[in-house]
């Protein structure tokens, strides 16, 4: 799966490091998130021992984006193969408020807010 590079946001998958990094602002609607979800699912389907989702440079995520992350977490839970680590930043208040909710979907999820 190739990286997604757009003017407002980027999603990069480093398969060797089992990391997906998101940067910029996600202001997409519904189906516009499909390529992002497909990239996340492909990263999980590789079944690394640990998969890191780094959103520490993601300044904004709308409700459709949170829904997309929830679908990804549910997919990982169904696979049952990888430990998921989400790296966030306290610079963006939405992250602490929203990312913690993903732990309800996957209690083993490790959330690191720096």
N, C-alpha and C positions, 0 to 999 in steps of 0.2 A: 504494500500500500504506500502510495506516495504522500509526501507532505502536502499540506494545504496552506498556500500562501495567498492571502488576500490583502487589500490595502488596509483594512481595519483590524485584521487578526491573522495569526499564524498558528498552525497545529503541526508539530513535528514529532515523528516517531523515530527514536533511536533504538532499533531492535537489539543491538549489541548490549546496550545498557538497560534494556527493558523499561524505557522511559518514554512517556508521551508528554510533551511540553506545549502549553497553550499560552499565547501572549496576545495582548491588545484588548479589544472589546468585542464581545459576542452580543450582537443586537439582531440576530437572525430570527426568522419566524418558522415555526413548525418544520415542514419538510426541508427547509434550507439547512437544517442541522444534520440531515442524513449523511453527507460525506464525513462529518465529524464523528458521528456515531459509528459509521462503518470503519473508520480508522481505529477508534477505540476498541471496537469488537475484534478487529483483526489482531490488534496488539494482545488482547486477552486470549484469543484463540491459539496463539503461539504457546500458551501455557508456561510462561516463565515462572520460576519459583517465586519471584516477587516482581510486581509491576508497579511502577511509580507514575502517578499522574501529577505533573508539576504545573500548578496554576498560579504560582507565586508572581507571575508577570501578567496575569489576567486581571485587567482593571475593572471590567464590568461583565456581568453574566445575567441575562434576563431570565424570566420564568421558563421560557421554552428551552433555554440552555440548561437550567437546573433539571428540567424534565429529561433532557438528553443524558446528563450525567447519571440520573437515577436509573434510566434504562441500561446504561453501561454497567452500573453496580449490580443490578439485578441479573444481567448476563453473566457477570463474574461469579455471582453467588450460585447460579445454576451450573456453571462449569465446575466450581469447587476446586479449581486447580492452583490458583495463584493467591499469594498474599498481596493485598493492594495497599499502597502507601500514597496518600494525597499530601502534597507539599503546597502550603499556602503562605500568604504573607499578611501580617497584621496591618500593613499599609492600606489595605483595601477592606473596609469594614464588612462588606457583604460576605467575605470569605468565612470569617469566624461564625457569623450568624447562619449561613446556609450550608456550609460543608459538614458541620456537625450532624445535620439531619441525615446525611448519607450513612452514618454509622448505624442508624436504626435499620437500614436495609441490609447492611453487612456488618454485624457486630465486630468481626475480626479486622475491619478496616483500621488502618493506622493513620491518624490525622496529625500532621506536623505543621503548626503555624509558627512561623519565625518572625 
